[in-house]
């Protein structure tokens, strides 16, 4: 199953914008965690995980639709994973 990391950077954001974005992204199927076996790892701020049968463009469009509900200006970067590694000491 394809896995994607998506970063959304809001422009001219207010303090309440990222919590709104998190909810909008969740409604589109994104999570803020990565699950590996029995462990759950939290994504860095403003990054999201998407697991599912979709293209990079489809994932981008979902993220754009979510971001548009929060701010008119933003950047979105989608990367399809061919494997992941990370450091998350929490």
PDB file of N, CA, C and O in Angstrom, chain B, residues numbered from 101:
ATOM      1  N   UNK B 101       0.836  -1.171   0.000  1.00  0.00           N
ATOM      2  CA  UNK B 101       0.000   0.000   0.000  1.00  0.00           C
ATOM      3  C   UNK B 101       0.888   1.245   0.000  1.00  0.00           C
ATOM      4  O   UNK B 101       1.835   1.321   0.783  1.00  0.00           O
ATOM      5  N   UNK B 102       0.601   2.209  -0.855  1.00  0.00           N
ATOM      6  CA  UNK B 102       1.398   3.437  -0.890  1.00  0.00           C
ATOM      7  C   UNK B 102       1.298   4.222   0.421  1.00  0.00           C
ATOM      8  O   UNK B 102       0.259   4.245   1.080  1.00  0.00           O
ATOM      9  N   UNK B 103       2.409   4.859   0.772  1.00  0.00           N
ATOM     10  CA  UNK B 103       2.470   5.711   1.967  1.00  0.00           C
ATOM     11  C   UNK B 103       3.040   7.050   1.554  1.00  0.00           C
ATOM     12  O   UNK B 103       3.952   7.129   0.731  1.00  0.00           O
ATOM     13  N   UNK B 104       2.493   8.095   2.133  1.00  0.00           N
ATOM     14  CA  UNK B 104       2.879   9.449   1.754  1.00  0.00           C
ATOM     15  C   UNK B 104       3.144  10.298   2.997  1.00  0.00           C
ATOM     16  O   UNK B 104       2.455  10.182   4.010  1.00  0.00           O
ATOM     17  N   UNK B 105       4.152  11.146   2.892  1.00  0.00           N
ATOM     18  CA  UNK B 105       4.378  12.187   3.892  1.00  0.00           C
ATOM     19  C   UNK B 105       4.000  13.504   3.238  1.00  0.00           C
ATOM     20  O   UNK B 105       4.443  13.807   2.130  1.00  0.00           O
ATOM     21  N   UNK B 106       3.184  14.282   3.927  1.00  0.00           N
ATOM     22  CA  UNK B 106       2.700  15.547   3.380  1.00  0.00           C
ATOM     23  C   UNK B 106       2.983  16.662   4.364  1.00  0.00           C
ATOM     24  O   UNK B 106       2.664  16.560   5.549  1.00  0.00           O
ATOM     25  N   UNK B 107       3.579  17.719   3.867  1.00  0.00           N
ATOM     26  CA  UNK B 107       3.834  18.902   4.697  1.00  0.00           C
ATOM     27  C   UNK B 107       2.946  20.034   4.201  1.00  0.00           C
ATOM     28  O   UNK B 107       2.851  20.287   3.000  1.00  0.00           O
ATOM     29  N   UNK B 108       2.301  20.704   5.138  1.00  0.00           N
ATOM     30  CA  UNK B 108       1.455  21.852   4.824  1.00  0.00           C
ATOM     31  C   UNK B 108       1.952  23.037   5.632  1.00  0.00           C
ATOM     32  O   UNK B 108       1.969  22.994   6.862  1.00  0.00           O
ATOM     33  N   UNK B 109       2.351  24.080   4.951  1.00  0.00           N
ATOM     34  CA  UNK B 109       2.807  25.298   5.618  1.00  0.00           C
ATOM     35  C   UNK B 109       1.807  26.404   5.332  1.00  0.00           C
ATOM     36  O   UNK B 109       1.635  26.821   4.187  1.00  0.00           O
ATOM     37  N   UNK B 110       1.155  26.870   6.371  1.00  0.00           N
ATOM     38  CA  UNK B 110       0.188  27.962   6.235  1.00  0.00           C
ATOM     39  C   UNK B 110       0.921  29.291   6.236  1.00  0.00           C
ATOM     40  O   UNK B 110       1.878  29.466   6.991  1.00  0.00           O
ATOM     41  N   UNK B 111       0.489  30.230   5.405  1.00  0.00           N
ATOM     42  CA  UNK B 111       1.086  31.564   5.356  1.00  0.00           C
ATOM     43  C   UNK B 111       0.251  32.516   6.202  1.00  0.00           C
ATOM     44  O   UNK B 111      -0.976  32.418   6.222  1.00  0.00           O
ATOM     45  N   UNK B 112       0.908  33.430   6.895  1.00  0.00           N
ATOM     46  CA  UNK B 112       0.235  34.427   7.730  1.00  0.00           C
ATOM     47  C   UNK B 112      -0.723  33.770   8.725  1.00  0.00           C
ATOM     48  O   UNK B 112      -1.824  34.263   8.969  1.00  0.00           O
ATOM     49  N   UNK B 113      -0.281  32.651   9.291  1.00  0.00           N
ATOM     50  CA  UNK B 113      -1.155  31.877  10.178  1.00  0.00           C
ATOM     51  C   UNK B 113      -1.347  32.566  11.522  1.00  0.00           C
ATOM     52  O   UNK B 113      -0.525  33.368  11.967  1.00  0.00           O
ATOM     53  N   UNK B 114      -2.469  32.219  12.150  1.00  0.00           N
ATOM     54  CA  UNK B 114      -2.780  32.639  13.512  1.00  0.00           C
ATOM     55  C   UNK B 114      -2.620  31.421  14.410  1.00  0.00           C
ATOM     56  O   UNK B 114      -2.565  30.292  13.922  1.00  0.00           O
ATOM     57  N   UNK B 115      -2.546  31.640  15.701  1.00  0.00           N
ATOM     58  CA  UNK B 115      -2.267  30.538  16.637  1.00  0.00           C
ATOM     59  C   UNK B 115      -3.307  29.420  16.576  1.00  0.00           C
ATOM     60  O   UNK B 115      -2.985  28.269  16.866  1.00  0.00           O
ATOM     61  N   UNK B 116      -4.516  29.730  16.213  1.00  0.00           N
ATOM     62  CA  UNK B 116      -5.575  28.707  16.164  1.00  0.00           C
ATOM     63  C   UNK B 116      -5.642  27.967  14.820  1.00  0.00           C
ATOM     64  O   UNK B 116      -6.442  27.043  14.672  1.00  0.00           O
ATOM     65  N   UNK B 117      -4.828  28.351  13.854  1.00  0.00           N
ATOM     66  CA  UNK B 117      -4.941  27.770  12.512  1.00  0.00           C
ATOM     67  C   UNK B 117      -4.474  26.321  12.423  1.00  0.00           C
ATOM     68  O   UNK B 117      -5.130  25.509  11.771  1.00  0.00           O
ATOM     69  N   UNK B 118      -3.364  25.979  13.058  1.00  0.00           N
ATOM     70  CA  UNK B 118      -2.875  24.606  12.916  1.00  0.00           C
ATOM     71  C   UNK B 118      -3.795  23.586  13.573  1.00  0.00           C
ATOM     72  O   UNK B 118      -3.982  22.509  13.006  1.00  0.00           O
ATOM     73  N   UNK B 119      -4.378  23.863  14.734  1.00  0.00           N
ATOM     74  CA  UNK B 119      -5.377  22.907  15.238  1.00  0.00           C
ATOM     75  C   UNK B 119      -6.546  22.717  14.268  1.00  0.00           C
ATOM     76  O   UNK B 119      -7.063  21.608  14.126  1.00  0.00           O
ATOM     77  N   UNK B 120      -6.960  23.792  13.606  1.00  0.00           N
ATOM     78  CA  UNK B 120      -8.024  23.677  12.591  1.00  0.00           C
ATOM     79  C   UNK B 120      -7.539  22.830  11.415  1.00  0.00           C
ATOM     80  O   UNK B 120      -8.281  21.996  10.896  1.00  0.00           O
ATOM     81  N   UNK B 121      -6.296  23.046  11.000  1.00  0.00           N
ATOM     82  CA  UNK B 121      -5.741  22.274   9.892  1.00  0.00           C
ATOM     83  C   UNK B 121      -5.658  20.797  10.262  1.00  0.00           C
ATOM     84  O   UNK B 121      -5.983  19.936   9.444  1.00  0.00           O
ATOM     85  N   UNK B 122      -5.230  20.496  11.480  1.00  0.00           N
ATOM     86  CA  UNK B 122      -5.146  19.092  11.904  1.00  0.00           C
ATOM     87  C   UNK B 122      -6.500  18.402  11.756  1.00  0.00           C
ATOM     88  O   UNK B 122      -6.569  17.271  11.275  1.00  0.00           O
ATOM     89  N   UNK B 123      -7.562  19.065  12.160  1.00  0.00           N
ATOM     90  CA  UNK B 123      -8.911  18.487  12.052  1.00  0.00           C
ATOM     91  C   UNK B 123      -9.323  18.327  10.588  1.00  0.00           C
ATOM     92  O   UNK B 123      -9.902  17.308  10.213  1.00  0.00           O
ATOM     93  N   UNK B 124      -9.028  19.316   9.778  1.00  0.00           N
ATOM     94  CA  UNK B 124      -9.386  19.250   8.357  1.00  0.00           C
ATOM     95  C   UNK B 124      -8.608  18.142   7.648  1.00  0.00           C
ATOM     96  O   UNK B 124      -9.161  17.436   6.804  1.00  0.00           O
ATOM     97  N   UNK B 125      -7.345  17.990   7.984  1.00  0.00           N
ATOM     98  CA  UNK B 125      -6.534  16.930   7.380  1.00  0.00           C
ATOM     99  C   UNK B 125      -7.034  15.557   7.832  1.00  0.00           C
ATOM    100  O   UNK B 125      -7.105  14.629   7.027  1.00  0.00           O
ATOM    101  N   UNK B 126      -7.375  15.425   9.094  1.00  0.00           N
ATOM    102  CA  UNK B 126      -7.903  14.157   9.605  1.00  0.00           C
ATOM    103  C   UNK B 126      -9.192  13.779   8.868  1.00  0.00           C
ATOM    104  O   UNK B 126      -9.414  12.608   8.559  1.00  0.00           O
ATOM    105  N   UNK B 127     -10.020  14.753   8.594  1.00  0.00           N
ATOM    106  CA  UNK B 127     -11.276  14.501   7.877  1.00  0.00           C
ATOM    107  C   UNK B 127     -11.012  13.989   6.454  1.00  0.00           C
ATOM    108  O   UNK B 127     -11.865  13.325   5.867  1.00  0.00           O
ATOM    109  N   UNK B 128      -9.838  14.295   5.903  1.00  0.00           N
ATOM    110  CA  UNK B 128      -9.456  13.846   4.558  1.00  0.00           C
ATOM    111  C   UNK B 128      -8.671  12.539   4.581  1.00  0.00           C
ATOM    112  O   UNK B 128      -8.233  12.065   3.533  1.00  0.00           O
ATOM    113  N   UNK B 129      -8.485  11.943   5.781  1.00  0.00           N
ATOM    114  CA  UNK B 129      -7.812  10.655   5.876  1.00  0.00           C
ATOM    115  C   UNK B 129      -6.358  10.697   6.300  1.00  0.00           C
ATOM    116  O   UNK B 129      -5.696   9.659   6.305  1.00  0.00           O
ATOM    117  N   UNK B 130      -5.838  11.872   6.659  1.00  0.00           N
ATOM    118  CA  UNK B 130      -4.456  12.009   7.097  1.00  0.00           C
ATOM    119  C   UNK B 130      -4.357  11.761   8.599  1.00  0.00           C
ATOM    120  O   UNK B 130      -5.318  11.962   9.342  1.00  0.00           O
ATOM    121  N   UNK B 131      -3.181  11.321   9.029  1.00  0.00           N
ATOM    122  CA  UNK B 131      -2.910  11.191  10.454  1.00  0.00           C
ATOM    123  C   UNK B 131      -1.658  11.976  10.784  1.00  0.00           C
ATOM    124  O   UNK B 131      -0.914  12.380   9.890  1.00  0.00           O
ATOM    125  N   UNK B 132      -1.427  12.190  12.061  1.00  0.00           N
ATOM    126  CA  UNK B 132      -0.211  12.869  12.510  1.00  0.00           C
ATOM    127  C   UNK B 132       0.733  11.875  13.153  1.00  0.00           C
ATOM    128  O   UNK B 132       1.648  12.255  13.884  1.00  0.00           O
ATOM    129  N   UNK B 133       0.504  10.595  12.877  1.00  0.00           N
ATOM    130  CA  UNK B 133       1.339   9.536  13.437  1.00  0.00           C
ATOM    131  C   UNK B 133       1.702   8.523  12.364  1.00  0.00           C
ATOM    132  O   UNK B 133       1.049   8.423  11.325  1.00  0.00           O
ATOM    133  N   UNK B 134       2.764   7.776  12.646  1.00  0.00           N
ATOM    134  CA  UNK B 134       3.172   6.631  11.830  1.00  0.00           C
ATOM    135  C   UNK B 134       3.146   5.422  12.764  1.00  0.00           C
ATOM    136  O   UNK B 134       3.697   5.469  13.864  1.00  0.00           O
ATOM    137  N   UNK B 135       2.511   4.355  12.326  1.00  0.00           N
ATOM    138  CA  UNK B 135       2.461   3.134  13.124  1.00  0.00           C
ATOM    139  C   UNK B 135       3.412   2.099  12.541  1.00  0.00           C
ATOM    140  O   UNK B 135       3.380   1.816  11.343  1.00  0.00           O
ATOM    141  N   UNK B 136       4.257   1.536  13.398  1.00  0.00           N
ATOM    142  CA  UNK B 136       5.189   0.488  13.002  1.00  0.00           C
ATOM    143  C   UNK B 136       5.079  -0.614  14.049  1.00  0.00           C
ATOM    144  O   UNK B 136       5.406  -0.419  15.220  1.00  0.00           O
ATOM    145  N   UNK B 137       4.611  -1.775  13.598  1.00  0.00           N
ATOM    146  CA  UNK B 137       4.375  -2.892  14.511  1.00  0.00           C
ATOM    147  C   UNK B 137       3.480  -2.414  15.642  1.00  0.00           C
ATOM    148  O   UNK B 137       2.346  -2.003  15.398  1.00  0.00           O
ATOM    149  N   UNK B 138       3.971  -2.461  16.871  1.00  0.00           N
ATOM    150  CA  UNK B 138       3.163  -2.047  18.021  1.00  0.00           C
ATOM    151  C   UNK B 138       3.471  -0.629  18.491  1.00  0.00           C
ATOM    152  O   UNK B 138       2.929  -0.187  19.503  1.00  0.00           O
ATOM    153  N   UNK B 139       4.327   0.085  17.778  1.00  0.00           N
ATOM    154  CA  UNK B 139       4.731   1.433  18.195  1.00  0.00           C
ATOM    155  C   UNK B 139       4.052   2.496  17.336  1.00  0.00           C
ATOM    156  O   UNK B 139       3.787   2.282  16.153  1.00  0.00           O
ATOM    157  N   UNK B 140       3.781   3.628  17.944  1.00  0.00           N
ATOM    158  CA  UNK B 140       3.208   4.772  17.245  1.00  0.00           C
ATOM    159  C   UNK B 140       4.177   5.939  17.400  1.00  0.00           C
ATOM    160  O   UNK B 140       4.577   6.279  18.514  1.00  0.00           O
ATOM    161  N   UNK B 141       4.548   6.544  16.291  1.00  0.00           N
ATOM    162  CA  UNK B 141       5.472   7.671  16.285  1.00  0.00           C
ATOM    163  C   UNK B 141       4.749   8.911  15.790  1.00  0.00           C
ATOM    164  O   UNK B 141       3.996   8.849  14.818  1.00  0.00           O
ATOM    165  N   UNK B 142       4.974  10.042  16.457  1.00  0.00           N
ATOM    166  CA  UNK B 142       4.335  11.297  16.084  1.00  0.00           C
ATOM    167  C   UNK B 142       5.132  11.997  14.991  1.00  0.00           C
ATOM    168  O   UNK B 142       6.361  12.050  15.034  1.00  0.00           O
ATOM    169  N   UNK B 143       4.417  12.527  14.022  1.00  0.00           N
ATOM    170  CA  UNK B 143       5.045  13.266  12.928  1.00  0.00           C
ATOM    171  C   UNK B 143       5.509  14.628  13.442  1.00  0.00           C
ATOM    172  O   UNK B 143       4.946  15.143  14.408  1.00  0.00           O
ATOM    173  N   UNK B 144       6.533  15.223  12.808  1.00  0.00           N
ATOM    174  CA  UNK B 144       6.927  16.590  13.159  1.00  0.00           C
ATOM    175  C   UNK B 144       5.774  17.562  12.888  1.00  0.00           C
ATOM    176  O   UNK B 144       4.842  17.248  12.147  1.00  0.00           O
ATOM    177  N   UNK B 145       5.854  18.720  13.489  1.00  0.00           N
ATOM    178  CA  UNK B 145       4.825  19.742  13.317  1.00  0.00           C
ATOM    179  C   UNK B 145       4.579  20.026  11.834  1.00  0.00           C
ATOM    180  O   UNK B 145       5.518  20.155  11.049  1.00  0.00           O
ATOM    181  N   UNK B 146       3.305  20.119  11.469  1.00  0.00           N
ATOM    182  CA  UNK B 146       2.859  20.468  10.112  1.00  0.00           C
ATOM    183  C   UNK B 146       3.127  19.368   9.083  1.00  0.00           C
ATOM    184  O   UNK B 146       3.061  19.619   7.880  1.00  0.00           O
ATOM    185  N   UNK B 147       3.428  18.156   9.545  1.00  0.00           N
ATOM    186  CA  UNK B 147       3.587  17.030   8.630  1.00  0.00           C
ATOM    187  C   UNK B 147       2.532  15.980   8.945  1.00  0.00           C
ATOM    188  O   UNK B 147       2.127  15.793  10.092  1.00  0.00           O
ATOM    189  N   UNK B 148       2.105  15.306   7.890  1.00  0.00           N
ATOM    190  CA  UNK B 148       1.001  14.353   8.000  1.00  0.00           C
ATOM    191  C   UNK B 148       1.343  13.079   7.245  1.00  0.00           C
ATOM    192  O   UNK B 148       2.140  13.079   6.308  1.00  0.00           O
ATOM    193  N   UNK B 149       0.726  12.011   7.674  1.00  0.00           N
ATOM    194  CA  UNK B 149       0.886  10.703   7.053  1.00  0.00           C
ATOM    195  C   UNK B 149      -0.409  10.345   6.330  1.00  0.00           C
ATOM    196  O   UNK B 149      -1.503  10.607   6.829  1.00  0.00           O
ATOM    197  N   UNK B 150      -0.274   9.749   5.158  1.00  0.00           N
ATOM    198  CA  UNK B 150      -1.434   9.232   4.436  1.00  0.00           C
ATOM    199  C   UNK B 150      -1.060   7.860   3.903  1.00  0.00           C
ATOM    200  O   UNK B 150      -0.096   7.727   3.149  1.00  0.00           O
ATOM    201  N   UNK B 151      -1.812   6.842   4.288  1.00  0.00           N
ATOM    202  CA  UNK B 151      -1.633   5.484   3.788  1.00  0.00           C
ATOM    203  C   UNK B 151      -2.867   5.128   2.978  1.00  0.00           C
ATOM    204  O   UNK B 151      -3.980   5.185   3.502  1.00  0.00           O
ATOM    205  N   UNK B 152      -2.700   4.765   1.723  1.00  0.00           N
ATOM    206  CA  UNK B 152      -3.855   4.371   0.936  1.00  0.00           C
ATOM    207  C   UNK B 152      -3.567   4.341  -0.544  1.00  0.00           C
ATOM    208  O   UNK B 152      -2.556   4.859  -1.018  1.00  0.00           O
ATOM    209  N   UNK B 153      -4.477   3.724  -1.257  1.00  0.00           N
ATOM    210  CA  UNK B 153      -4.370   3.627  -2.710  1.00  0.00           C
ATOM    211  C   UNK B 153      -4.705   4.983  -3.322  1.00  0.00           C
ATOM    212  O   UNK B 153      -5.874   5.318  -3.509  1.00  0.00           O
ATOM    213  N   UNK B 154      -3.683   5.747  -3.626  1.00  0.00           N
ATOM    214  CA  UNK B 154      -3.846   7.074  -4.209  1.00  0.00           C
ATOM    215  C   UNK B 154      -2.547   7.447  -4.913  1.00  0.00           C
ATOM    216  O   UNK B 154      -1.494   6.863  -4.658  1.00  0.00           O
ATOM    217  N   UNK B 155      -2.643   8.414  -5.788  1.00  0.00           N
ATOM    218  CA  UNK B 155      -1.450   8.963  -6.431  1.00  0.00           C
ATOM    219  C   UNK B 155      -0.950  10.148  -5.603  1.00  0.00           C
ATOM    220  O   UNK B 155      -1.659  10.645  -4.728  1.00  0.00           O
ATOM    221  N   UNK B 156       0.255  10.589  -5.879  1.00  0.00           N
ATOM    222  CA  UNK B 156       0.774  11.783  -5.205  1.00  0.00           C
ATOM    223  C   UNK B 156      -0.141  12.975  -5.462  1.00  0.00           C
ATOM    224  O   UNK B 156      -0.398  13.780  -4.566  1.00  0.00           O
ATOM    225  N   UNK B 157      -0.624  13.077  -6.685  1.00  0.00           N
ATOM    226  CA  UNK B 157      -1.493  14.194  -7.048  1.00  0.00           C
ATOM    227  C   UNK B 157      -2.821  14.144  -6.278  1.00  0.00           C
ATOM    228  O   UNK B 157      -3.333  15.181  -5.854  1.00  0.00           O
ATOM    229  N   UNK B 158      -3.372  12.949  -6.099  1.00  0.00           N
ATOM    230  CA  UNK B 158      -4.623  12.818  -5.348  1.00  0.00           C
ATOM    231  C   UNK B 158      -4.419  13.183  -3.882  1.00  0.00           C
ATOM    232  O   UNK B 158      -5.271  13.831  -3.273  1.00  0.00           O
ATOM    233  N   UNK B 159      -3.295  12.767  -3.322  1.00  0.00           N
ATOM    234  CA  UNK B 159      -2.989  13.109  -1.930  1.00  0.00           C
ATOM    235  C   UNK B 159      -2.795  14.618  -1.814  1.00  0.00           C
ATOM    236  O   UNK B 159      -3.297  15.240  -0.878  1.00  0.00           O
ATOM    237  N   UNK B 160      -2.071  15.205  -2.761  1.00  0.00           N
ATOM    238  CA  UNK B 160      -1.887  16.662  -2.777  1.00  0.00           C
ATOM    239  C   UNK B 160      -3.226  17.380  -2.817  1.00  0.00           C
ATOM    240  O   UNK B 160      -3.441  18.338  -2.075  1.00  0.00           O
ATOM    241  N   UNK B 161      -4.123  16.925  -3.674  1.00  0.00           N
ATOM    242  CA  UNK B 161      -5.424  17.572  -3.811  1.00  0.00           C
ATOM    243  C   UNK B 161      -6.237  17.486  -2.518  1.00  0.00           C
ATOM    244  O   UNK B 161      -6.956  18.425  -2.179  1.00  0.00           O
ATOM    245  N   UNK B 162      -6.131  16.376  -1.799  1.00  0.00           N
ATOM    246  CA  UNK B 162      -6.813  16.245  -0.505  1.00  0.00           C
ATOM    247  C   UNK B 162      -6.240  17.261   0.491  1.00  0.00           C
ATOM    248  O   UNK B 162      -6.988  17.911   1.222  1.00  0.00           O
ATOM    249  N   UNK B 163      -4.910  17.392   0.513  1.00  0.00           N
ATOM    250  CA  UNK B 163      -4.272  18.331   1.429  1.00  0.00           C
ATOM    251  C   UNK B 163      -4.614  19.772   1.068  1.00  0.00           C
ATOM    252  O   UNK B 163      -4.849  20.593   1.954  1.00  0.00           O
ATOM    253  N   UNK B 164      -4.645  20.085  -0.218  1.00  0.00           N
ATOM    254  CA  UNK B 164      -5.003  21.431  -0.670  1.00  0.00           C
ATOM    255  C   UNK B 164      -6.437  21.755  -0.250  1.00  0.00           C
ATOM    256  O   UNK B 164      -6.710  22.855   0.232  1.00  0.00           O
ATOM    257  N   UNK B 165      -7.340  20.810  -0.430  1.00  0.00           N
ATOM    258  CA  UNK B 165      -8.733  21.034  -0.041  1.00  0.00           C
ATOM    259  C   UNK B 165      -8.846  21.298   1.461  1.00  0.00           C
ATOM    260  O   UNK B 165      -9.617  22.159   1.886  1.00  0.00           O
ATOM    261  N   UNK B 166      -8.086  20.566   2.256  1.00  0.00           N
ATOM    262  CA  UNK B 166      -8.117  20.776   3.707  1.00  0.00           C
ATOM    263  C   UNK B 166      -7.535  22.139   4.067  1.00  0.00           C
ATOM    264  O   UNK B 166      -8.121  22.870   4.865  1.00  0.00           O
ATOM    265  N   UNK B 167      -6.393  22.485   3.488  1.00  0.00           N
ATOM    266  CA  UNK B 167      -5.734  23.751   3.811  1.00  0.00           C
ATOM    267  C   UNK B 167      -6.586  24.954   3.418  1.00  0.00           C
ATOM    268  O   UNK B 167      -6.589  25.968   4.115  1.00  0.00           O
ATOM    269  N   UNK B 168      -7.306  24.845   2.307  1.00  0.00           N
ATOM    270  CA  UNK B 168      -8.170  25.944   1.850  1.00  0.00           C
ATOM    271  C   UNK B 168      -9.254  26.290   2.862  1.00  0.00           C
ATOM    272  O   UNK B 168      -9.763  27.411   2.863  1.00  0.00           O
ATOM    273  N   UNK B 169      -9.612  25.349   3.716  1.00  0.00           N
ATOM    274  CA  UNK B 169     -10.640  25.622   4.722  1.00  0.00           C
ATOM    275  C   UNK B 169     -10.081  26.440   5.888  1.00  0.00           C
ATOM    276  O   UNK B 169     -10.839  26.916   6.733  1.00  0.00           O
ATOM    277  N   UNK B 170      -8.745  26.606   5.934  1.00  0.00           N
ATOM    278  CA  UNK B 170      -8.115  27.290   7.065  1.00  0.00           C
ATOM    279  C   UNK B 170      -7.519  28.637   6.653  1.00  0.00           C
ATOM    280  O   UNK B 170      -7.747  29.643   7.324  1.00  0.00           O
ATOM    281  N   UNK B 171      -6.764  28.662   5.564  1.00  0.00           N
ATOM    282  CA  UNK B 171      -6.065  29.871   5.113  1.00  0.00           C
ATOM    283  C   UNK B 171      -6.084  29.940   3.588  1.00  0.00           C
ATOM    284  O   UNK B 171      -6.077  28.903   2.924  1.00  0.00           O
ATOM    285  N   UNK B 172      -6.107  31.148   3.025  1.00  0.00           N
ATOM    286  CA  UNK B 172      -6.105  31.245   1.559  1.00  0.00           C
ATOM    287  C   UNK B 172      -4.736  30.982   0.926  1.00  0.00           C
ATOM    288  O   UNK B 172      -4.658  30.604  -0.243  1.00  0.00           O
ATOM    289  N   UNK B 173      -3.655  31.182   1.692  1.00  0.00           N
ATOM    290  CA  UNK B 173      -2.310  30.980   1.150  1.00  0.00           C
ATOM    291  C   UNK B 173      -1.579  29.929   1.967  1.00  0.00           C
ATOM    292  O   UNK B 173      -1.567  29.972   3.197  1.00  0.00           O
ATOM    293  N   UNK B 174      -0.972  28.985   1.260  1.00  0.00           N
ATOM    294  CA  UNK B 174      -0.272  27.876   1.913  1.00  0.00           C
ATOM    295  C   UNK B 174       0.583  27.163   0.892  1.00  0.00           C
ATOM    296  O   UNK B 174       0.414  27.347  -0.313  1.00  0.00           O
ATOM    297  N   UNK B 175       1.506  26.345   1.379  1.00  0.00           N
ATOM    298  CA  UNK B 175       2.312  25.476   0.531  1.00  0.00           C
ATOM    299  C   UNK B 175       2.034  24.033   0.936  1.00  0.00           C
ATOM    300  O   UNK B 175       1.796  23.738   2.107  1.00  0.00           O
ATOM    301  N   UNK B 176       2.067  23.136  -0.053  1.00  0.00           N
ATOM    302  CA  UNK B 176       1.871  21.705   0.197  1.00  0.00           C
ATOM    303  C   UNK B 176       2.970  20.944  -0.534  1.00  0.00           C
ATOM    304  O   UNK B 176       3.233  21.187  -1.712  1.00  0.00           O
ATOM    305  N   UNK B 177       3.604  20.025   0.176  1.00  0.00           N
ATOM    306  CA  UNK B 177       4.601  19.134  -0.418  1.00  0.00           C
ATOM    307  C   UNK B 177       4.207  17.706  -0.082  1.00  0.00           C
ATOM    308  O   UNK B 177       4.000  17.373   1.085  1.00  0.00           O
ATOM    309  N   UNK B 178       4.102  16.860  -1.102  1.00  0.00           N
ATOM    310  CA  UNK B 178       3.757  15.445  -0.913  1.00  0.00           C
ATOM    311  C   UNK B 178       4.918  14.599  -1.414  1.00  0.00           C
ATOM    312  O   UNK B 178       5.415  14.794  -2.523  1.00  0.00           O
ATOM    313  N   UNK B 179       5.340  13.657  -0.578  1.00  0.00           N
ATOM    314  CA  UNK B 179       6.398  12.726  -0.947  1.00  0.00           C
ATOM    315  C   UNK B 179       5.885  11.315  -0.764  1.00  0.00           C
ATOM    316  O   UNK B 179       5.417  10.955   0.317  1.00  0.00           O
ATOM    317  N   UNK B 180       5.969  10.513  -1.814  1.00  0.00           N
ATOM    318  CA  UNK B 180       5.596   9.100  -1.710  1.00  0.00           C
ATOM    319  C   UNK B 180       6.780   8.329  -1.148  1.00  0.00           C
ATOM    320  O   UNK B 180       7.913   8.499  -1.599  1.00  0.00           O
ATOM    321  N   UNK B 181       6.516   7.496  -0.177  1.00  0.00           N
ATOM    322  CA  UNK B 181       7.585   6.800   0.528  1.00  0.00           C
ATOM    323  C   UNK B 181       7.973   5.503  -0.157  1.00  0.00           C
ATOM    324  O   UNK B 181       7.125   4.753  -0.640  1.00  0.00           O
ATOM    325  N   UNK B 182       9.266   5.262  -0.186  1.00  0.00           N
ATOM    326  CA  UNK B 182       9.811   3.975  -0.593  1.00  0.00           C
ATOM    327  C   UNK B 182      10.497   3.335   0.614  1.00  0.00           C
ATOM    328  O   UNK B 182      11.357   2.465   0.476  1.00  0.00           O
ATOM    329  N   UNK B 183      10.095   3.785   1.785  1.00  0.00           N
ATOM    330  CA  UNK B 183      10.674   3.346   3.048  1.00  0.00           C
ATOM    331  C   UNK B 183      10.936   4.565   3.907  1.00  0.00           C
ATOM    332  O   UNK B 183      11.185   5.659   3.399  1.00  0.00           O
ATOM    333  N   UNK B 184      10.879   4.367   5.210  1.00  0.00           N
ATOM    334  CA  UNK B 184      11.060   5.486   6.123  1.00  0.00           C
ATOM    335  C   UNK B 184      11.965   5.082   7.278  1.00  0.00           C
ATOM    336  O   UNK B 184      12.017   3.919   7.675  1.00  0.00           O
ATOM    337  N   UNK B 185      12.672   6.068   7.802  1.00  0.00           N
ATOM    338  CA  UNK B 185      13.360   5.908   9.069  1.00  0.00           C
ATOM    339  C   UNK B 185      13.265   7.253   9.767  1.00  0.00           C
ATOM    340  O   UNK B 185      13.104   8.280   9.108  1.00  0.00           O
ATOM    341  N   UNK B 186      13.362   7.263  11.081  1.00  0.00           N
ATOM    342  CA  UNK B 186      13.203   8.507  11.812  1.00  0.00           C
ATOM    343  C   UNK B 186      13.796   8.382  13.194  1.00  0.00           C
ATOM    344  O   UNK B 186      14.135   7.294  13.661  1.00  0.00           O
ATOM    345  N   UNK B 187      13.911   9.532  13.833  1.00  0.00           N
ATOM    346  CA  UNK B 187      14.326   9.612  15.226  1.00  0.00           C
ATOM    347  C   UNK B 187      13.242  10.383  15.942  1.00  0.00           C
ATOM    348  O   UNK B 187      12.954  11.525  15.583  1.00  0.00           O
ATOM    349  N   UNK B 188      12.643   9.786  16.938  1.00  0.00           N
ATOM    350  CA  UNK B 188      11.567  10.414  17.705  1.00  0.00           C
ATOM    351  C   UNK B 188      11.696   9.903  19.135  1.00  0.00           C
ATOM    352  O   UNK B 188      11.120   8.865  19.463  1.00  0.00           O
ATOM    353  N   UNK B 189      12.436  10.603  19.994  1.00  0.00           N
ATOM    354  CA  UNK B 189      12.739  10.084  21.321  1.00  0.00           C
ATOM    355  C   UNK B 189      11.570  10.047  22.295  1.00  0.00           C
ATOM    356  O   UNK B 189      11.707   9.484  23.381  1.00  0.00           O
ATOM    357  N   UNK B 190      10.417  10.631  21.943  1.00  0.00           N
ATOM    358  CA  UNK B 190       9.270  10.648  22.874  1.00  0.00           C
ATOM    359  C   UNK B 190       8.626   9.296  23.000  1.00  0.00           C
ATOM    360  O   UNK B 190       7.654   9.141  23.740  1.00  0.00           O
TER     361      UNK B 190
END
